[in-house]
């Protein structure tokens, strides 16, 4: 379960301990937004996190290289790339059965 925005530090600690992945706060904000809202285009993630374009691109690149995020082409607008939490990390956001 994902904490609300005010609990993002708790979210960071839980995510890092459960996945054994160390992330910077700004990277955790990206993961939080995707966990909360689902796949988003790059510009929407950047708007939601308030990062500059260069800092945002560095964050996205690192998360992709670490296989924390995945990307795919938007089916509606083929010019856009959608980012999401990778399948191997998504399991940490599912409710226990």
Secondary structure, DSSP 8 states (H G I E B T S, - for coil): ----GGGHHHHHHHHHHHH-----HHHHHHHHHHHHH-SEEHHHHHHHHT--HHHHHHHHHHHHHTTSEEEEE-SS-TT-EEEEE-HHHHGGGS---
